[in-house]
């Protein structure tokens, strides 16, 4: 059980993309840029088109094994996907900071 501490001063809240949303954006951008259908990439990755769609829309957080399979189906390496996703999150964070007074 954690310890509850009172909030004093101001609390900075960063609104932005979740990691799974940014990863999904990268995968969708790559797939669409290559002119491929969901079913084509999903078939090569060994996942259903519905599951790939949910990942692309940021609704599902793929396991490392699934991410490896999907990245491979798009001829990408997982570190490349991670770098691109991180850039997306950083860009969103740098433009959306709110400060809440306590």
DSSP file (Angstrom, degrees, kcal/mol; ACC not computed):
  #  RESIDUE AA STRUCTURE BP1 BP2  ACC     N-H-->O    O-->H-N    N-H-->O    O-->H-N    TCO  KAPPA ALPHA  PHI   PSI    X-CA   Y-CA   Z-CA
    1    1 A X              0   0    0      0, 0.0     2,-0.0     0, 0.0     0, 0.0   0.000 360.0 360.0 360.0 135.4    0.0    0.0    0.0
    2    2 A X        -     0   0    0      1,-0.1     2,-0.4     0, 0.0     0, 0.0  -0.230 360.0-108.0 -81.7 171.5    1.4    3.4   -0.9
    3    3 A X        -     0   0    0     -2,-0.0     2,-0.5     2,-0.0    -1,-0.1  -0.865  25.9-137.6-101.6 132.6    1.7    6.6    1.1
    4    4 A X        -     0   0    0     -2,-0.4     2,-0.4     0, 0.0     0, 0.0  -0.795  21.9-173.4 -92.1 128.1   -0.7    9.5    0.4
    5    5 A X        -     0   0    0     -2,-0.5     2,-0.1     0, 0.0    -2,-0.0  -0.944  27.5-111.1-119.2 142.0    1.0   12.9    0.5
    6    6 A X        -     0   0    0     -2,-0.4     2,-0.4     1,-0.1     0, 0.0  -0.437  32.1-120.7 -69.8 145.1   -0.9   16.2    0.2
    7    7 A X        +     0   0    0     -2,-0.1     2,-0.3    95,-0.1    -1,-0.1  -0.718  35.1 177.0 -85.6 131.8   -0.3   18.2   -3.0
    8    8 A X        +     0   0    0     -2,-0.4     2,-0.2     2,-0.1     0, 0.0  -0.948  49.0   5.6-130.4 156.1    1.1   21.6   -2.6
    9    9 A X  S    S-     0   0    0     -2,-0.3    93,-2.2     2,-0.0     2,-0.3  -0.539 109.4 -30.9  76.9-139.0    2.1   24.2   -5.2
   10   10 A X  E     -A  101   0A   0     -2,-0.2     2,-0.5    91,-0.2    91,-0.2  -0.876  48.6-144.3-120.5 153.6    1.3   23.3   -8.8
   11   11 A X  E     -A  100   0A   0     89,-2.8    89,-2.9    -2,-0.3     2,-0.6  -0.966  13.6-142.8-117.1 124.9    1.1   20.0  -10.6
   12   12 A X  E     -A   99   0A   0     -2,-0.5     2,-0.5    87,-0.2    87,-0.2  -0.790  17.2-169.2 -91.5 123.9    2.2   19.8  -14.2
   13   13 A X  E     -A   98   0A   0     85,-2.5    85,-2.4    -2,-0.6     2,-0.6  -0.954   7.5-154.2-114.9 126.2    0.1   17.5  -16.3
   14   14 A X  E     -A   97   0A   0     -2,-0.5     2,-0.4    83,-0.2    83,-0.2  -0.885   6.0-160.8-103.8 119.9    1.2   16.5  -19.7
   15   15 A X        +     0   0    0     81,-1.3     2,-0.3    -2,-0.6    81,-0.1  -0.801  38.2 104.6 -95.2 138.9   -1.5   15.6  -22.2
   16   16 A X        -     0   0    0     -2,-0.4     2,-0.1    79,-0.1    73,-0.1  -0.986  64.0 -31.2 177.3-169.0   -0.4   13.6  -25.2
   17   17 A X        -     0   0    0     -2,-0.3     2,-0.2    71,-0.2    76,-0.1  -0.395  50.8-126.7 -70.0 143.0   -0.2   10.3  -27.0
   18   18 A X     >  -     0   0    0     -2,-0.1     4,-2.1     1,-0.1     3,-0.3  -0.557  30.0-110.5 -77.5 156.6    0.0    7.1  -25.1
   19   19 A X  H  > S+     0   0    0      1,-0.2     4,-2.6     2,-0.2     5,-0.2   0.915 119.2  52.7 -55.8 -44.9    2.9    4.9  -26.2
   20   20 A X  H  > S+     0   0    0      1,-0.2     4,-2.1     2,-0.2    38,-0.3   0.842 108.1  51.8 -64.0 -31.6    0.6    2.3  -27.8
   21   21 A X  H  > S+     0   0    0     -3,-0.3     4,-2.3    37,-0.2    -1,-0.2   0.908 110.6  47.3 -68.8 -41.6   -1.0    5.1  -29.8
   22   22 A X  H  X S+     0   0    0     -4,-2.1     4,-2.1     2,-0.2    -2,-0.2   0.906 112.1  49.5 -67.2 -41.2    2.3    6.4  -31.1
   23   23 A X  H  X S+     0   0    0     -4,-2.6     4,-2.4     1,-0.2    -2,-0.2   0.925 111.2  50.6 -61.7 -44.2    3.4    2.9  -32.0
   24   24 A X  H  X S+     0   0    0     -4,-2.1     4,-2.7    -5,-0.2     5,-0.2   0.894 107.9  52.7 -60.6 -40.6    0.1    2.3  -33.9
   25   25 A X  H  X S+     0   0    0     -4,-2.3     4,-2.8     2,-0.2    -1,-0.2   0.916 109.4  49.3 -60.7 -43.5    0.6    5.6  -35.8
   26   26 A X  H  X S+     0   0    0     -4,-2.1     4,-2.2     2,-0.2    -2,-0.2   0.933 113.1  46.1 -62.3 -46.3    4.1    4.5  -36.9
   27   27 A X  H  X S+     0   0    0     -4,-2.4     4,-2.5     2,-0.2    -2,-0.2   0.918 115.2  46.0 -64.8 -43.2    2.8    1.1  -38.1
   28   28 A X  H  X S+     0   0    0     -4,-2.7     4,-3.1     2,-0.2     5,-0.3   0.934 111.7  51.8 -64.6 -45.3   -0.2    2.6  -39.9
   29   29 A X  H  X S+     0   0    0     -4,-2.8     4,-2.3    -5,-0.2    -2,-0.2   0.907 112.7  45.7 -57.6 -43.2    1.9    5.3  -41.5
   30   30 A X  H  X S+     0   0    0     -4,-2.2     4,-1.4    -5,-0.2    -1,-0.2   0.926 114.4  47.4 -66.4 -45.4    4.4    2.7  -42.8
   31   31 A X  H  <>S+     0   0    0     -4,-2.5     5,-2.2     2,-0.2     4,-0.3   0.945 115.9  43.4 -62.6 -48.7    1.7    0.4  -44.1
   32   32 A X  H ><5S+     0   0    0     -4,-3.1     3,-1.5     1,-0.2    -1,-0.2   0.900 110.6  56.2 -65.1 -40.6   -0.3    3.1  -45.8
   33   33 A X  H 3<5S+     0   0    0     -4,-2.3    -1,-0.2    -5,-0.3    -2,-0.2   0.803 107.6  49.5 -60.8 -28.9    2.9    4.6  -47.2
   34   34 A X  T 3<5S-     0   0    0     -4,-1.4    -1,-0.3    -3,-0.3    -2,-0.2   0.490 114.4-119.8 -87.2  -4.3    3.7    1.3  -48.8
   35   35 A X  T < 5 +     0   0    0     -3,-1.5     2,-0.3    -4,-0.3    -3,-0.2   0.817  63.3 146.2  71.3  30.7    0.3    1.0  -50.3
   36   36 A X      < -     0   0    0     -5,-2.2    -1,-0.2    -6,-0.1     2,-0.2  -0.712  45.4-125.4-104.4 152.9   -0.5   -2.2  -48.4
   37   37 A X     >  -     0   0    0     -2,-0.3     4,-1.9     1,-0.1     3,-0.3  -0.556  25.6-114.4 -88.2 156.9   -3.8   -3.5  -47.0
   38   38 A X  H  > S+     0   0    0      1,-0.2     4,-3.0    -2,-0.2     5,-0.3   0.917 117.1  54.1 -52.9 -45.9   -4.3   -4.5  -43.4
   39   39 A X  H  > S+     0   0    0      1,-0.2     4,-2.1     2,-0.2    -1,-0.2   0.835 105.5  53.2 -63.9 -33.0   -4.9   -8.1  -44.4
   40   40 A X  H  > S+     0   0    0     -3,-0.3     4,-1.8     2,-0.2    -1,-0.2   0.959 115.4  38.1 -65.8 -50.7   -1.6   -8.2  -46.4
   41   41 A X  H  X S+     0   0    0     -4,-1.9     4,-2.1     1,-0.2    -2,-0.2   0.913 116.2  52.5 -67.9 -42.9    0.6   -7.1  -43.5
   42   42 A X  H  X>S+     0   0    0     -4,-3.0     5,-2.3    -5,-0.2     4,-1.4   0.907 107.6  52.6 -60.3 -42.2   -1.5   -9.1  -40.9
   43   43 A X  H  <5S+     0   0    0     -4,-2.1     3,-0.3    -5,-0.3    -1,-0.2   0.918 110.9  45.8 -60.4 -44.9   -1.1  -12.2  -43.0
   44   44 A X  H  <5S+     0   0    0     -4,-1.8    -1,-0.2     1,-0.2    -2,-0.2   0.841 115.1  48.3 -66.6 -32.4    2.7  -11.9  -43.1
   45   45 A X  H  <5S-     0   0    0     -4,-2.1    -1,-0.2     2,-0.1    -2,-0.2   0.651 110.9-120.6 -82.8 -15.5    2.9  -11.1  -39.4
   46   46 A X  T  <5S+     0   0    0     -4,-1.4     2,-0.3     1,-0.3    -3,-0.2   0.801  75.1 111.0  79.5  29.3    0.7  -14.0  -38.4
   47   47 A X  S   <S-     0   0    0     -5,-2.3    -1,-0.3    -6,-0.1    -2,-0.1  -0.843  73.2 -94.3-126.4 165.9   -2.0  -11.9  -36.8
   48   48 A X     >  -     0   0    0     -2,-0.3     4,-2.3     1,-0.1     5,-0.2  -0.464  28.1-122.5 -78.0 154.5   -5.6  -11.1  -37.7
   49   49 A X  H  > S+     0   0    0      1,-0.2     4,-2.4     2,-0.2     5,-0.1   0.864 114.2  55.6 -62.2 -35.6   -6.4   -8.0  -39.7
   50   50 A X  H  > S+     0   0    0      2,-0.2     4,-2.2     1,-0.2    -1,-0.2   0.919 107.5  48.0 -64.0 -43.3   -8.7   -6.9  -36.8
   51   51 A X  H  > S+     0   0    0      2,-0.2     4,-2.1     1,-0.2    -2,-0.2   0.921 112.1  49.0 -64.2 -44.2   -5.9   -7.2  -34.3
   52   52 A X  H  X S+     0   0    0     -4,-2.3     4,-2.8     1,-0.2    -1,-0.2   0.904 109.9  52.6 -61.6 -40.8   -3.6   -5.2  -36.5
   53   53 A X  H  X S+     0   0    0     -4,-2.4     4,-1.9     1,-0.2    -1,-0.2   0.909 108.4  50.2 -60.2 -42.8   -6.3   -2.6  -36.9
   54   54 A X  H  <>S+     0   0    0     -4,-2.2     5,-2.7     2,-0.2     6,-1.2   0.872 111.3  48.8 -65.8 -36.6   -6.7   -2.3  -33.1
   55   55 A X  H ><5S+     0   0    0     -4,-2.1     3,-1.7     4,-0.2    -2,-0.2   0.941 110.4  50.7 -65.7 -47.1   -3.0   -1.9  -32.7
   56   56 A X  H 3<5S+     0   0    0     -4,-2.8    -2,-0.2     1,-0.3    -1,-0.2   0.838 110.3  50.0 -60.5 -33.4   -2.8    0.8  -35.4
   57   57 A X  T 3<5S-     0   0    0     -4,-1.9    -1,-0.3    -5,-0.2    -2,-0.2   0.427 116.7-114.0 -86.8   2.2   -5.7    2.7  -33.7
   58   58 A X  T < 5S+     0   0    0     -3,-1.7   -37,-0.2   -38,-0.3    -3,-0.2   0.687  85.6 116.8  77.2  18.1   -3.9    2.5  -30.3
   59   59 A X  S   <S+     0   0    0     -5,-2.7     2,-0.4    -6,-0.2    -4,-0.2   0.740  71.7  44.6 -89.1 -25.6   -6.6    0.3  -28.8
   60   60 A X  S    S-     0   0    0     -6,-1.2     2,-0.7   -40,-0.1    -2,-0.2  -0.927  70.7-143.0-121.3 145.2   -4.2   -2.7  -28.2
   61   61 A X        -     0   0    0     -2,-0.4    -6,-0.1    -3,-0.1   -41,-0.0  -0.912  28.7-138.5-105.3 105.7   -0.7   -2.7  -26.7
   62   62 A X        -     0   0    0     -2,-0.7     2,-0.0   -42,-0.1    -2,-0.0  -0.309  13.7-116.9 -69.9 147.1    1.2   -5.4  -28.6
   63   63 A X     >  -     0   0    0      1,-0.1     4,-2.7     4,-0.0     5,-0.2  -0.262  34.7-102.2 -67.6 167.2    3.6   -7.7  -26.9
   64   64 A X  H  > S+     0   0    0      1,-0.2     4,-2.1     2,-0.2     5,-0.1   0.868 124.5  52.8 -61.7 -35.3    7.2   -7.5  -27.8
   65   65 A X  H  > S+     0   0    0      2,-0.2     4,-2.1     1,-0.2    -1,-0.2   0.912 110.7  45.9 -66.8 -42.6    6.8  -10.7  -29.9
   66   66 A X  H  > S+     0   0    0      2,-0.2     4,-2.8     1,-0.2     5,-0.2   0.907 112.0  51.2 -66.9 -41.2    3.8   -9.2  -31.8
   67   67 A X  H  X S+     0   0    0     -4,-2.7     4,-2.8     1,-0.2     5,-0.3   0.907 110.0  50.6 -62.0 -40.7    5.6   -6.0  -32.4
   68   68 A X  H  X S+     0   0    0     -4,-2.1     4,-2.3    -5,-0.2    -1,-0.2   0.916 112.2  47.0 -61.8 -43.8    8.6   -7.9  -33.8
   69   69 A X  H  X S+     0   0    0     -4,-2.1     4,-1.9     2,-0.2    -2,-0.2   0.914 115.4  44.4 -65.9 -43.7    6.3   -9.9  -36.1
   70   70 A X  H  X S+     0   0    0     -4,-2.8     4,-1.1     2,-0.2    -2,-0.2   0.917 113.8  49.4 -70.0 -43.0    4.4   -6.8  -37.4
   71   71 A X  H ><>S+     0   0    0     -4,-2.8     5,-3.0    -5,-0.2     3,-0.7   0.927 111.2  51.0 -60.1 -43.7    7.6   -4.7  -37.8
   72   72 A X  H ><5S+     0   0    0     -4,-2.3     3,-1.7    -5,-0.3    -1,-0.2   0.879 104.6  56.2 -61.1 -38.5    9.2   -7.6  -39.7
   73   73 A X  H 3<5S+     0   0    0     -4,-1.9    -1,-0.3     1,-0.3    -2,-0.2   0.760 110.6  45.8 -65.1 -23.5    6.1   -7.8  -42.0
   74   74 A X  T <<5S-     0   0    0     -4,-1.1    -1,-0.3    -3,-0.7    -2,-0.2   0.261 119.1-113.1 -99.3   9.6    6.7   -4.1  -42.8
   75   75 A X  T < 5S+     0   0    0     -3,-1.7     2,-0.3     1,-0.2    -3,-0.2   0.870  76.8 127.8  58.7  39.8   10.5   -4.7  -43.3
   76   76 A X      < -     0   0    0     -5,-3.0     2,-0.3    -8,-0.1    -1,-0.2  -0.821  57.9-126.6-118.0 160.3   11.2   -2.6  -40.2
   77   77 A X    >>  -     0   0    0     -2,-0.3     4,-1.8    -3,-0.1     3,-0.7  -0.842  24.7-120.3-102.5 146.9   13.3   -3.3  -37.1
   78   78 A X  H 3> S+     0   0    0     -2,-0.3     4,-2.8     1,-0.2     5,-0.2   0.880 112.7  56.4 -55.6 -42.5   11.7   -2.8  -33.6
   79   79 A X  H 3> S+     0   0    0      1,-0.2     4,-2.5     2,-0.2    -1,-0.2   0.867 106.1  51.7 -59.9 -33.0   14.3   -0.2  -32.6
   80   80 A X  H <> S+     0   0    0     -3,-0.7     4,-2.3     2,-0.2    -1,-0.2   0.919 110.6  47.3 -66.5 -43.0   13.3    1.9  -35.7
   81   81 A X  H  X S+     0   0    0     -4,-1.8     4,-2.6     1,-0.2    -2,-0.2   0.923 112.6  50.3 -61.9 -43.9    9.6    1.7  -34.7
   82   82 A X  H  X S+     0   0    0     -4,-2.8     4,-2.7     2,-0.2    -2,-0.2   0.908 110.3  49.0 -63.1 -43.1   10.5    2.6  -31.1
   83   83 A X  H  X S+     0   0    0     -4,-2.5     4,-2.1     2,-0.2    -1,-0.2   0.930 113.7  46.0 -62.4 -44.9   12.6    5.7  -32.2
   84   84 A X  H  X S+     0   0    0     -4,-2.3     4,-1.7     2,-0.2    -2,-0.2   0.898 113.6  49.1 -66.0 -39.5    9.8    6.9  -34.5
   85   85 A X  H  X S+     0   0    0     -4,-2.6     4,-2.2     2,-0.2    -2,-0.2   0.911 110.0  51.5 -64.9 -42.2    7.2    6.3  -31.8
   86   86 A X  H  X S+     0   0    0     -4,-2.7     4,-2.8     1,-0.2    -2,-0.2   0.889 107.2  53.3 -62.5 -39.2    9.3    8.2  -29.2
   87   87 A X  H  X S+     0   0    0     -4,-2.1     4,-2.3     1,-0.2    -1,-0.2   0.892 108.6  50.4 -62.0 -39.3    9.6   11.1  -31.6
   88   88 A X  H  X S+     0   0    0     -4,-1.7     4,-1.9     2,-0.2    -2,-0.2   0.903 111.9  46.4 -65.1 -42.2    5.9   11.3  -32.0
   89   89 A X  H  X S+     0   0    0     -4,-2.2     4,-2.7     2,-0.2    -2,-0.2   0.926 112.8  49.9 -66.2 -45.0    5.3   11.2  -28.2
   90   90 A X  H  X S+     0   0    0     -4,-2.8     4,-2.2     1,-0.2    -2,-0.2   0.897 109.8  51.1 -61.1 -41.4    8.0   13.9  -27.7
   91   91 A X  H  X S+     0   0    0     -4,-2.3     4,-0.6    -5,-0.2    -1,-0.2   0.906 112.1  46.5 -63.0 -41.0    6.5   16.1  -30.3
   92   92 A X  H >X S+     0   0    0     -4,-1.9     3,-0.9     1,-0.2     4,-0.7   0.912 112.3  50.2 -67.2 -42.7    3.1   15.8  -28.7
   93   93 A X  H >< S+     0   0    0     -4,-2.7     3,-0.7     1,-0.2    -2,-0.2   0.866 104.8  57.1 -65.3 -36.0    4.4   16.5  -25.2
   94   94 A X  H 3< S+     0   0    0     -4,-2.2    -1,-0.2     1,-0.2    -2,-0.2   0.695 112.7  41.5 -70.8 -16.0    6.3   19.6  -26.3
   95   95 A X  H << S+     0   0    0     -3,-0.9     2,-0.3    -4,-0.6    -1,-0.2   0.480 112.2  53.3-107.4  -3.5    3.1   21.2  -27.6
   96   96 A X    <<  +     0   0    0     -3,-0.7   -81,-1.3    -4,-0.7     2,-0.5  -0.646  59.6 144.0-139.5  81.9    0.7   20.2  -24.8
   97   97 A X  E     -A   14   0A   0     -2,-0.3     2,-0.4   -83,-0.2   -83,-0.2  -0.974  21.4-173.3-118.8 129.5    1.6   21.1  -21.3
   98   98 A X  E     -A   13   0A   0    -85,-2.4   -85,-2.5    -2,-0.5     2,-0.5  -0.943  12.2-149.8-119.0 143.2   -1.0   22.2  -18.7
   99   99 A X  E     -A   12   0A   0     -2,-0.4     2,-0.5   -87,-0.2   -87,-0.2  -0.965  10.2-161.6-114.1 124.2   -0.3   23.5  -15.2
  100  100 A X  E     -A   11   0A   0    -89,-2.9   -89,-2.8    -2,-0.5     2,-0.3  -0.896  14.7-134.8-104.9 128.5   -2.9   22.8  -12.6
  101  101 A X  E      A   10   0A   0     -2,-0.5   -91,-0.2   -91,-0.2   -92,-0.0  -0.629 360.0 360.0 -80.1 138.7   -2.9   24.8   -9.4
  102  102 A X              0   0    0    -93,-2.2   -92,-0.1    -2,-0.3    -1,-0.1   0.425 360.0 360.0 -95.5 360.0   -3.3   22.8   -6.2
